[in-house]
């Protein structure tokens, strides 16, 4: 498989799929440019070699052409970070895009308009009536798949080499992330630096593990993390359960959790996961105390209580100090660490201590030589909030893609280039 370091882009036109799905405020100012900055090394490598770049991305979830989702809003920041004036094509499939891509000279860059302005990017029909019959839905889906292939073919025609640097969308078989690769031979399709780093980070954790291996799983629902937990139970030495999932486990074990978030239909599942952890000789680490609140508010009254004895009318919004100490001891004794999901409602400063404690423990372990991978939107927000992102071994830009990769699923965006 071709690699970006070995590939010489001199005289090449590179179609680069990036993930510039960045948050914007009401005035369309970028509030976090992490994803843009992450792709800059790949773009700079191509330009430095003497190639030109055609940059493509999605932004938001438009239902057609919507000005608020235009990539024109982020064009100035891309030009600033890349160090060259980036041109813009206001329609990724229009004649303007065709002409501007054809006219690109070495060292020049072109940004295409939002790919998702076209339903064909995702291959999903839009605008079907709610009462559409099954035959009509099937016909619409088939027609959109044809348009998706046509879109991929046109996008591919702009370039001589394809570079996928959008790990955040690697789990989707979209026109620009998977289908487009079919129009390039094995020597002219490759991963960008960000994509390769993401793959290397996950494979280092899952396939080249240095033990003890500890995974910290947060999040509000067991149901949303079941596949990743099941996959990890065959790989980790320690599995820490945190966040809202805590209270489903606590109730399943007979505890009283007040009005804490819970999935009552997943109590048996929680018990089965506890048993499976025992069967695989995994140390399942559960909370022993909680910081409970009398309302879902930063200004709520609080008390520290046993996690299985939360009073009626109160809800657990973070782990307590005894749990924080327990988690930290396990984390600091680890050599490989995966963190996905905070321990509580970290967005409220009064309930951020648990997540901060976990983050600090990971930092200490990393400083002692452990490899730490942080992934998932909330976990990334955590390490950024606490100013410790740079002290982790790797902070992933992928949300759903990272989770599916860890679950053991094959990601279309990776398969399209690797071939497996």
Secondary structure, DSSP 8 states (H G I E B T S, - for coil): ---TTT---TT-EEEEE------B-TT--BS--HHHHHHHHHHHHHHHHT-EEEEE---S--SS--GGG-GGGGHHHHHHHHTS-EEEESSTTSHHHHHHHHH--TT-EEEE--GGGSGGGTT------TT--HHHHHHHHHHHHHHHHHHHHHHHHT-SEEEE--GGGTTS--TTTTGGGGGS-GGGEEE-HHHHHHHHHHHHHHTS--SSEEEEE--S-STTTHHHHHHHTTT-SEEEE-TTHHHHHHHHTT-EETT----GGGHHHHHHHHHHHHHTT-EEE--SEEEEESSSSTT--EEEEETTEE-TT-EEEEE-HHHHHHHHHHHHT-SEEEEES-SS-TTSGGG-HHHHHHHHHHHHHHHTT-EEEE-SHHHHHHHHHTT-GGGSSEE-S-SHHHHHHHTT---HHHHHHH--
